[in-house]
Amino acid sequence: KIPQCNIRFADPRKLANPLQNREVSKMKSNTQNAKITAITEKTLIVGIDVGSETHYARAFSWRGFEFSRKPLEFSNSEEGFETLKAWIEDLKKKRGLDKVIPGMEPTGHYWFNLGKFLQDNGMRPVHVNPHHVKKSKEMDDNDPSKNDRKDPKVIAGLVNEGRYFYPYIPDGIYAEIRVLSGLRVLTQSEITRLKNRIARWFSIYFPNYKDVYGNVGAISGLMILRAAPLPEDIVKLGVGGVNQIWRDAKLRGVGIKRARTLVEAAEHSVGSRDAQEAARIELQILLSDYDRQTKREAELMALINEKIREVPYIDKLLEIRGIGLKTVVGFVAEVGDIKRFDDPKQIQKLSGYAIVKNQSGKHKGESHISYRGRKRLRYVMYEAAVSVVSHSPEFRSIHQYYTTRDKNPLKKMQSMIAVACKLIRIFYVILKNGTRYDAAKMMGDIRRPEAA
């Protein structure tokens, strides 16, 4: 009798279709096995310790044999970058190598120029996790010390083990949108800071102001404060004077009734009456800075609105009820070119919404999101989830289902995170394929175990 054989031979259809095999390998190119496989005996591994002014590099083979006698020290300049390039080319020629993987530790923004230079010269840089570098330093000499010779070796070792990732350096329109979006966020932060300082000023000199205006940045209120900063100035101006300022500015929605309320609040103000001249100057400075920042934000939004239209299928995202321009801009600025992703789960992981399980043996703890990745993207998608639940009936229905289902109901915040992940998948399909949003199809694709 011939014993049974469990050996499985390769499918000849797969072997006959190399294009399909390349597509499969492309989808799995981000795994550690694929990264290790990419390093062959013809690969030069360069570990680079990045600094603000000076960088250090060491070169190794795929087996960990070092080619460099001492670390290469080069400056953060064009001359320094050319020195590194010539050094790498010389090592490749001497050792008969044809591929280079430069690895570095992302230390703030200092790696940007070097990374761009390497990428433009056909040497795609990779990053290693700074936490891994810190934990791996003691493996060779049991010494946690940090120096310019040791760090490049540790970085190269992590690259050789496949413990690296590819950084994304946006270019073209995606680089423009990312920079402009970052400027808008900084401007918004400055506006919030100024509003808090103005609110502090009110608490000291005009506490009753909040009884008239709940919003510190109310246009009609700030218009009066520019002409009459302190409560006694508003009292001197009178109801007629306050109303006249609004009429001259042709401001709608305010009149005699609001003017009388403001003057009465000023008459009964319990604010401080000390250092009144300094208080007037302080408020004028705050209002001037506030006007400048709000004008800057409007200019940035106008420019962003012009640039974002160059991204394909953006208009289809704006067709979703509850999704506005700021959400779309924030998503594109953080994600970049959608074509670089093979699956929406990669974007979910990038945003920090990947689910982390807490299980060991019979123990099953509570799962939570990873909070790793781009914090701003996570915030943008959460705000988008809140918006669509408020304005879109289909998303409101999904949120209600998640929070009220009989089996494993979610808390409100957990449900919002689930909706945010759903939005990521929708954004991915629309931007990748140009598909138009269909609420009925989305609701039909949802699987509900209770109905099964």
Order of alpha helices (4+ residues) and beta strands (2+ residues): alpha-alpha-alpha-beta-beta-beta-alpha-beta-alpha-beta-alpha-alpha-alpha-alpha-alpha-alpha-alpha-alpha-alpha-alpha-alpha-alpha-beta-beta-beta-beta-alpha-alpha-alpha-alpha
